[in-house]
Amino acid sequence: MNRPLDLGAPGEFRADRLLDVLIPTRNRPAELAVTLAGLAAQDGVPGFGVVVSDQSDGEPAYAHPAAATVVRALRHRGHPVLLTRRLPRRGLAEHRAYLLAASTARYVLNLDDDIWLEPGAIHRLVTAIGELGCGFVGNGVHGLSYADDVRPESHGHYEEWIGPPTPERIRPDTPQWNRARIHSAANLLHITEKLALPPGAWRAYKVSWIGGCVLYDRAKLVDVGGFDFWRRVQEKHQGEDVAAQLAVLARYGGAGILPSGAYHLESPTTVTDRDVEAWEVVLAEEDTPQPA
């Protein structure tokens, strides 16, 4: 039998580290264990912290023996881990805001609970954001069940940054918005294969938004409001990550990074009530002319 799992203390967790990984989860003990296992195998960024915030209907996912074992392995390898519950649920954006407030690190990696990161992925992302100096970098996720489904019509949306990323104001129904198509299926895998990068090389490319694995400069994310817009959107929403990234892009710029070390577990979603796109609400407010 597993011994009781130490949840950690929020006050002790908050420290001036280089990086914290923020993971929201709900009803996914197996997926969470895989996600945490990917983190435990990372190297090149010693001592990063991990926050897991659970909104499961029953027992928290981190209490499952497999997940609990990897939590202990992370701590054994020198990574502080904070385990929390955030109930009642108030929507995805509020959950992200809660996780962000738990960290004072230089960078925060918003990582979904159904993503496995290959070894070296975090080191590459941290290196990239340090060199580029932008507001965020991210890894679009590979769906390996689509590895044989090559979609060259989507590859044309890939465009590399020449020099550091610059701020961009991106809106729907523009060519820039269509960049998101390269993150479907296994498109990034096929683009990376065509690039034939030498070992250790990476490329920054232009994005509209990235789902699942996004590394933010925490101060820049907070400067644009973070996820505080959660108070202005109804609970049953999605697209909170899009809203935050569009704000960061507009002020500080951002980029996708290839190769991507992020792999989607392709499990069924636990977010079944998606009545509203949070980014639509936020953009409507920003783009509405104010009275003189």
N, C-alpha and C positions, 0 to 999 in steps of 0.2 A: 504494500500500500504506500502511495506517495505521502510524504509528510506535508503538513500545511505549507502553502506557498506564501512567502513574504510578498506583500503587495507593494512595498516601498512607501516612502513618505514624500508628498509633493514638495514640501519645503526643502528637503535634502536633495531632491532631484534637480531643482532649478539651480543651474550653475553656468558659468561662462565657458561652456565647451565650444568646440568648433562646429559640432553637428548634433542635432537630435532628429530621430525618425519618429514621425507621428502616424499612428495607425488606428483608424476607427474600425470597429468590427461589430457584427451582429449575427448570431446564429451560425457561425462558421468555425467550429473548433478545428476541423481537419485542415481547412484552408489557412487558418491563422498559424497552425503549426508549421505548414510549408513555408509561409511568408517569413516567419521568425527564423526558420532553418536557413533560409537564404541570407538573412542578416548575420547569423552566427558564422557564416563562411566568408564574410567580407574581410578584406585586408587593406592595408595602406592608409586607413583612417582610424587610428587607435582610439579607444575610449568614447566612441560616440554613444549617446543615450538613446533609449527607446521608450516611447510612451504608447501604451495600448489602452484605448478607451472602449469599453464594451457596452452595447445596448441590447444584449440578447434577451429573448423573452423568458428564458429560464436561467440555468446556471451559466455564468460567464464562460466564454470560449477559452480563456486562458487557464481555466481550472481543469480542462481536459488533460489527462496525464501526458499526452504527446506534446501539447503546447507548453505545459508547465515544465517539462524536461528541457525544452529549448530555452525557456526563460532562464532556467538555472545555468544552462550552458553559456548563454550570453553574459550573465553576471560573472561566471567563472573566467571568461575571456576578457573581463575588465570593462564591460559595458553596463552602466547603470540602467535599470529597467523599472519603470513606474507603471503599475497596473491599476486602472480605475474603472468605475462604472458611471455612466452619465444617463440617469433616468429621472423623470420620464423623458421620452424622446421629443425633441422640438424641431427636428428636421436636420438635414445633412449639413447645412451651413452653420447652424448653431453648434453641431458636434465638432466641426472643423475649428470654429472659433474657440471652443473650450480647449481643444488640443493645443492650439497655437499659444494660448495663455499659459499653458503648463511649461513652456520652454523659454529660456533666455539665451539659447545658443546662437552662434553667429549665423548658421544656416539651419533650415528645417526641411526635411524631406517628407512631403506628404505621400505616403505609400498606402495604397488600398490593400485590403486583407485577402486579396486573391491574386497576388503578384509574387512570383519567385524571381529573385535577383541572382544572376550568375556572379561568381567571384570576380572582384575587380570593378563591378558596376558603380558602386558608391565612390570609390577612389577616382574613377574617370569623371563622374559628375562634379565632384568637389574640385578637381583640377580644372575642369572646364569653366565653372562659374568664377573661380579665382582668376583665370586668365582673361575671361571675357568681360567681367565686371558688370554684368547685366542683372536684371531683377530676378530671373529664374532660368534654369535649364531643366530639361526633362528627357526621359526615355519613353517614347511611345512603346506600347506593349506588343509583343509578338503573339499571335494566335497560331500555335504550331499545327493545329488540325487543318490549317489553310496553307501549309508549306508547299503543296503542289498546285495551289490555285494562284497562278501568276496573273497579275492585273496591270499590264503595261500602261493602260489608259489612265491609271491613277498615279503612276510614277512621275508624270510630267509636272506634278505639283511640288516636287522636291527642288528646292533652290537653296544653295549654300550661302551663308553669310561670308562676305569678303571683308575682313576686319571685324571689329566688335559690333554686336547688335546695337541698333539705334531704336529709339522709341517709335512705336507704330500705333496709330489709331485704327483699329480693325472693327468692321461692322459686317453683319450679314449681307448677302447679295452683292458681295464684292469678290474679285479674284482671290484676294488674300484669305477670305473666309474658307475658300475651298481647299486650302492647304491641309485641313484636317483629314481629307480623304486618304492621305498617305499613311494614316495611322490605323486603317482598317485591315482586318485579316492578317496576312503576313507580308504586307507591302514593304515594310521597313527591312525585313529580312532579305527580300529580293533586291532592294536598292543597295543594301550593304554588300551583298555578294557581287553586284556589278562594280562597285567602287574598288573592290580588292585592296583595301587599306593594308599597309604593312603593320606588323605587330606593334601595339602601343599607340598607334595613330588614331585620331578622332576628328570628326567634322561637326561644325555647328550649322544648322539649317533653320530656315524661316518657318515659323509656325503661327497658327491662329490660337490654338490651345492644345494641350496634351492631357490625356486622362491616365490616372493610375499611379504615376511615378514622377513627381515634380519636386525639384530642389529649389527652394526660395532663399534669397537673401532675406533673413527674417525682418530686419529693420526696414527694408524697402517694402515688403509685404504689409507690415504694420502701418507704414507711412501712407499707403493708399487706402487704408481702412480694413485690411485683412478680410475677415468674413463677418464683420459687424453688420452687414446688410441683412443678416438673418432675421432681424426684428421686422423687416419690411416685406418679407415674403412669407407666404403661408407654409405650414409645416410640410405638406406633401409636395415637395419639389425635387428637382434634380438640376444639374448644370451650375451648381455653386462653385465648382472648380473653374468653369469657364468664366464666370463673372469676375472672380479674383484675378485670373490670369490676364483678362482683357485690361483690367485696371493697371496691373503691373507693366504690361506691354506698352501702354500709352505713356507711362511716365519714365520707365527705366529700360524697356526692351527685354527680350527673352529669346530663347533658342531651344530647339531640339538638338540632341546629341546622338551621333552615330559613331561606333556601333551602339545599339541599344542592348543593355543586359537584362531587360525586363520581359518576363514571360507571363502571359495571362493564363490562369488556371482553368478558365472557361467553365466555371461553375455557374449554376443559375443565380440570378441576382436576388438579393434579399431586399432590394428597394422596389417594391411592386406598386406603390402608390406614387405616381409621378404626374400630378395634375398640372404643375407649373414649371417652366424653365426659369430658374432664378436669374440667369443672365438677361432674359427678356425684360424682367421687372426692373432690374438695375439699369439697363441701357435706356429703357423708356423714361426713367426718371432723369438720367443724365442728358438725354437728347431733347427733353421738353424745354422749349424756350421759356425763360423766366420773365415775368412782367418787369417792365422798366421802373 
